[in-house]
Amino acid sequence: MRKTILVILIFIGQNLMAQKPYRGAEYRTIQAFTYGKFEVRMRSAQLSGMLSSFFTYHEISGVEEWNEIDIENMGRYTDEVQFNTITPNQTNHVQRQVVNFNPHDDFHIYGIEWTPDYVAWLVDSTEIYRQTGNHIQTLYRAQKLMMNIWPPASIDWAGTLNDNQLPVYAYYDWVKVYAYTPGKNHDFTLLWKDDFNQFQTDRWQKATHTWDGNNSQFIKENAVLKDGYLILCLTKPSAVGYRGGAIPDNDHTPPYVFRARLFDTALRVRFSEPVDQATAENPKNYVIPGLQVLSAKLFSDGRDVELTVSGRQPNTHYTIIAMNIVDRAPAANKISIKSVSVLEGLSLPAVINLGAGEGDLPGDRLFDAEQPYGREGGVVALHDASVDFANTTEDNLFRSEVRGIHAFRAFVPNGSYKVTLYFAETEKQKIGERIFNVFVEDSLRLSKIDIFKQAGRFAAYEVPLEDIPVNDGKLDISFQSIAGEPELSALKIEKQPTALPASPKVPVPQKLHLNLAPNPANPESTLTFKLNHSGDVQIALFDILGRRVWQKSLGHLPQGAFRQSLKLNDVSSGLYLCVVEWNNRPAGWKKLVVLK
């Protein structure tokens, strides 16, 4: 009887394989993981009708157990990566994320951070999207790490596949797996890295299955290790395996500004990859209308630049353009001119009243990369305004708290800080019912804190922590439970003085607005602008590659309004950036189209 069943299963499998027109591949870990960080350096395949992936998946017995976290590069799109969590009952939470590169042209680093509070996706080691909410709490089942290449049956999703263009290949350079370790190593500790120099049979499996909606059968022959790369192949049944040449691993993608964040007199700019120091530290290569760029410093990571700026106005939104900056590739790629909105950093000193802001105090919010600060985990508890707290005159700071908080994070400039934590026990009534540790920047700063033991019930307990170094532009505070749940009512963040000299105060034309008419120019236009301060003024045109193609000096101009004719007979038709430079620094800009 058993032999008969086995024969039937083999027959069904062979019949299913025969029905699939293509052959794909999947590489998957033997071990399953619960929470962690997963990274890959990959170059996906470009062809409509298929996808290359990097994802985690819980092997289920029914859809009610579904747990999956996806990165899917659809071969039909040249400027998009798809992120998704799939939760019980196969509920999708899809994000179609536009990116500033073609994921099929070059290798890029993709990452997934999976914690009890959030799932975040990273591109080139920078968080680009995050999901929080109730559905994240359902992602708790152990999941295997997987990579595959396959053609979906859904044309609406994947597009139409032209099999005359097969085979295509997705290339994987390495994979890293981290354990989730709150408060240590920025919450994630490296477990292992695989450089794909050999097939490690104790770690990986090559899949041999398929499913409804997948127009390919996975076969072992299409998961190939060659020259330190894993290659997943999508082929016809008659020509399986890797039939390409040397692995294409050259950098063709120009750098771009990933994110810019403004603090009081400092603007932190993060690039997509390490950039050339000389071009990155040239203040003339940054245009921020309404702000004067006084200096630029590239940090040791090669990707972060801190600009010293002046002229900041309250309640003003800024944009930044970087130009003429190149990467470190052997054949250097120059940045494309694109404006990026500047995000706000946390203004210091700051008192943050968790649970609810009161008056001018900022209040509760969840953390993500677009916010100046926020918490991870926890539930807000509010108390009646009539409740009085001992040991304080600032009762409002203690009338709300976050119970079960896992972390608090804030974007701040690099430097040394003092953080004061505000606690009050409003729930527990005995010593030992709530005990927790507090880590700040991976250092244990409070060990086995028991609020009730220290202050009693409904009494303020303030703990100042000094000399906290921040070197990555983000202050990280983590809470580790020993008994009960950690809680926090409020906190104060202050910058501690350093020996660095104060930034020079230089007057700058504020809110310098330009007007160009006609625009498009054919080939003449008239520029009007207003200076708030006198200075040497020059007008320049830059093309879309950041090259200065035309300039005109206006000499030293007094404060006031000006009108200048631009005769562009020697400028070719195209799109340009018209920049007004004041005292050799960009002070305002506007796009100009030249038609002839």
Buried (B, 14 or more C-beta within 10 A) or exposed (E): EEEEEEEEEEEEBEEBBEEBEBBBBBBBBEBBBBBBBBBBBBBBBBBBBBBBBBBBBBEBEEEEEBBBBBBBBBBBBEEBBBBBBBBBEEEEBEBEBEBBBBBBBBBBBBBBBBBBBBBBBBBBBBBBBBBBEEBBEBBEBEBBBBBBBBBBBEEEBBBEBEBEEBBBBBBBBBBBBBBBBBBBEBBBEEEEEBEBEEBEEEBBBBBEEBEEEBBBBBBBEBBBBEEEBBBBBBBEBEEBBBEBEEBEBEBEBBBBBBBBBBBEBBBBBBBBBBBBBEBBBBBBBBBBBBBBBBEBEBBEEBBBBBBBBBBBEEEEEBBBBBBBBBBBBEEBBBBBBBBBEBBBBBBBEBBBBBBEBBEEBBBBBBBBBBBBBBBBBBEBBEBEEEEEBBEBEBBBBBBBBBBBBBBBBBBBBBBBBBBBBBBBBBBBEEEEBBBBBBBBBEEEBBEEBBBBBEBBBBBBBBBEBEEBEBEEBBBBBBBBBBEBBBBBBBBBBBBEEEEEEEBEEBBBBBEBEBEBEEBBBEBEBBBEBBBBBBBEBBBBBBBEEBEBBBEBEBEEBEEEEBEBEBEBEEBEEBEBBBBBBBBEBBBBBBEBBBEE
